[in-house]
Amino acid sequence: MSAQTVHANCLVVGTHGILVRGRSGSGKSELTDLLIEAAGVKGNLGVLVADDRVYLSSLDGQLLARAPETISGLMEVRGRGVVKTLSMAAAKIDLLVDLKPESAIERHPDSALGCEKMDGVPVPVCTCPENRPLESMRLIRWSLRELFPGVPDYI
């Protein structure tokens, strides 16, 4: 099992592992923090796995994510610095959130979810606008509802 490093964040809300990918300054950490907080407000698990860099590997047809040891339990809060936070060692990824410029996102796409192979594992993709965390959280909630019908909303 070899790991590849990606520029992304990873978190768990409820029972769902989410990988948040985007360019520098696209709002990955802000969205991650908001999702963790939203899960907690609803009385659900919301916890960081990794901020900024994530090791990905596949095992038995599942995509797994973990933090590099040097940044485990740390999150950047822009304007404040790097802070310690509750974290998990690893997570199975259920959804890739791809942050893109709003101009690159279709208003009415043919399919709400895309799919991307990561380390040979197909992963559902939800495309969200950069630096629009509330709008992104709404899109993520609807994506999770589509992927896991009948499962409670964790955010």
C-alpha positions, 0 to 999 in steps of 0.5 A: 500500500503506497501513499500519494500526497495531494493538496487537499483537506480531509474530514469526517462528518457522521460516518462520511469521509470527505476530501476537499480539494482546491487551489491555494486560497480557495477556502478549503480550511474554512469549508472544513472548519464550517462542516466540522462545526455544523456536524457538532451543532447537530450532535454528530461527529465532525472531526479533522483528518488532515489540513492542506496535505493528505496521504491517499492510498487504496485498500480493498477497493476503498480510498483511504486518507490520512495526515502526514505525521508532521501536520496531524491535529493541526489546522490553518485558520487564516488570520490566526495561524496554525491551531491544534484541533481534534483529529482522527488518524484516517478516514475512508473517503466517500465524497470528493469536494472539488472547489472551483471558480464559480464561473467554471460551474454549470448552473444546471449540470446534467448530473449533480455528481461526477466521478473521478478515479483516485489511486484506482478507486472511483470516487463521487465528486461534488463541484462547489464554488471557491470561497462560498462555504455556505453554498458549498455546505448546501451542495455537499448535504444534497450530494450526501443525501443522493449517495446515502439515501435514508441516512441522517443528515450529519451537517 
